[in-house]
Amino acid sequence: MSREIVSAYRAVVTGECNHCQWEALATSYPEMVEMYHDHLRADHPTAWLHA
């Protein structure tokens, strides 16, 4: 679901959805998890219930 990219400026966590083309950037893993779950609830409610 996500991976961490570290640059000279700050760590960035990337995430993507296995069900569609959704992608996101966050500054922490907890922030990415929240964004991903918000996306699943809104766009893929059945998948969110299984997560």
BAPA-964167 format. One record per residue (C-alpha): chain; residue in three letters; x negated, y negated, z negated. Coordinates in nm, 4 decimals. Example, Ala and Ser with C-alpha at 12.3 -4.5 7.8 and 13.67 -1.06 7.14 Angstrom:
REM BAPA-964167
<site unit="A" code="ALA" c1="-1.2300" c2="0.4500" c3="-0.7800"/>
<site unit="A" code="SER" c1="-1.3670" c2="0.1060" c3="-0.7140"/>
***
This chain:
REM BAPA-964167
<site unit="A" code="MET" c1="0.0000" c2="0.0000" c3="0.0000"/>
<site unit="A" code="SER" c1="-0.2690" c2="-0.2518" c3="-0.0843"/>
<site unit="A" code="ARG" c1="-0.6386" c2="-0.3181" c3="-0.0715"/>
<site unit="A" code="GLU" c1="-0.8627" c2="-0.5813" c3="-0.2266"/>
<site unit="A" code="ILE" c1="-1.0795" c2="-0.8163" c3="-0.0248"/>
<site unit="A" code="VAL" c1="-1.3465" c2="-1.0113" c3="-0.2120"/>
<site unit="A" code="SER" c1="-1.4824" c2="-1.3280" c3="-0.0577"/>
<site unit="A" code="ALA" c1="-1.7192" c2="-1.5905" c3="-0.1856"/>
<site unit="A" code="TYR" c1="-1.4180" c2="-1.7928" c3="-0.2976"/>
<site unit="A" code="ARG" c1="-1.1710" c2="-1.5488" c3="-0.4587"/>
<site unit="A" code="ALA" c1="-1.0436" c2="-1.1948" c3="-0.4526"/>
<site unit="A" code="VAL" c1="-0.7421" c2="-1.1392" c3="-0.2302"/>
<site unit="A" code="VAL" c1="-0.5155" c2="-0.8349" c3="-0.2377"/>
<site unit="A" code="THR" c1="-0.3419" c2="-0.7378" c3="0.0839"/>
<site unit="A" code="GLY" c1="-0.0281" c2="-0.5282" c3="0.1104"/>
<site unit="A" code="GLU" c1="0.1898" c2="-0.3798" c3="0.3780"/>
<site unit="A" code="CYS" c1="0.5178" c2="-0.1932" c3="0.3991"/>
<site unit="A" code="ASN" c1="0.5341" c2="0.1656" c3="0.5226"/>
<site unit="A" code="HIS" c1="0.8899" c2="0.1044" c3="0.6446"/>
<site unit="A" code="CYS" c1="0.8423" c2="-0.2084" c3="0.8598"/>
<site unit="A" code="GLN" c1="0.5872" c2="-0.4677" c3="0.9728"/>
<site unit="A" code="TRP" c1="0.5879" c2="-0.6642" c3="0.6410"/>
<site unit="A" code="GLU" c1="0.2426" c2="-0.7770" c3="0.5265"/>
<site unit="A" code="ALA" c1="0.1397" c2="-1.0048" c3="0.2421"/>
<site unit="A" code="LEU" c1="-0.1548" c2="-1.1582" c3="0.0601"/>
<site unit="A" code="ALA" c1="-0.1733" c2="-1.2092" c3="-0.3159"/>
<site unit="A" code="THR" c1="-0.4361" c2="-1.3177" c3="-0.5663"/>
<site unit="A" code="SER" c1="-0.3863" c2="-1.0174" c3="-0.7974"/>
<site unit="A" code="TYR" c1="-0.2648" c2="-0.6589" c3="-0.7834"/>
<site unit="A" code="PRO" c1="0.0299" c2="-0.7241" c3="-1.0224"/>
<site unit="A" code="GLU" c1="0.1407" c2="-1.0139" c3="-0.8019"/>
<site unit="A" code="MET" c1="0.1262" c2="-0.7876" c3="-0.4945"/>
<site unit="A" code="VAL" c1="0.3274" c2="-0.5145" c3="-0.6676"/>
<site unit="A" code="GLU" c1="0.5954" c2="-0.7694" c3="-0.7599"/>
<site unit="A" code="MET" c1="0.6070" c2="-0.9049" c3="-0.4033"/>
<site unit="A" code="TYR" c1="0.6260" c2="-0.5528" c3="-0.2592"/>
<site unit="A" code="HIS" c1="0.9069" c2="-0.4476" c3="-0.4915"/>
<site unit="A" code="ASP" c1="1.0964" c2="-0.7680" c3="-0.4158"/>
<site unit="A" code="HIS" c1="1.0607" c2="-0.6874" c3="-0.0444"/>
<site unit="A" code="LEU" c1="1.1763" c2="-0.3280" c3="-0.0925"/>
<site unit="A" code="ARG" c1="1.4796" c2="-0.4359" c3="-0.2979"/>
<site unit="A" code="ALA" c1="1.5811" c2="-0.6893" c3="-0.0345"/>
<site unit="A" code="ASP" c1="1.5062" c2="-0.4986" c3="0.2867"/>
<site unit="A" code="HIS" c1="1.4859" c2="-0.1280" c3="0.1954"/>
<site unit="A" code="PRO" c1="1.7027" c2="-0.0697" c3="-0.1156"/>
<site unit="A" code="THR" c1="1.7062" c2="0.3093" c3="-0.0796"/>
<site unit="A" code="ALA" c1="1.3265" c2="0.3216" c3="-0.0637"/>
<site unit="A" code="TRP" c1="1.3068" c2="0.0890" c3="-0.3645"/>
<site unit="A" code="LEU" c1="1.5181" c2="0.3302" c3="-0.5707"/>
<site unit="A" code="HIS" c1="1.2632" c2="0.6040" c3="-0.4959"/>
<site unit="A" code="ALA" c1="0.9596" c2="0.3855" c3="-0.5770"/>
***
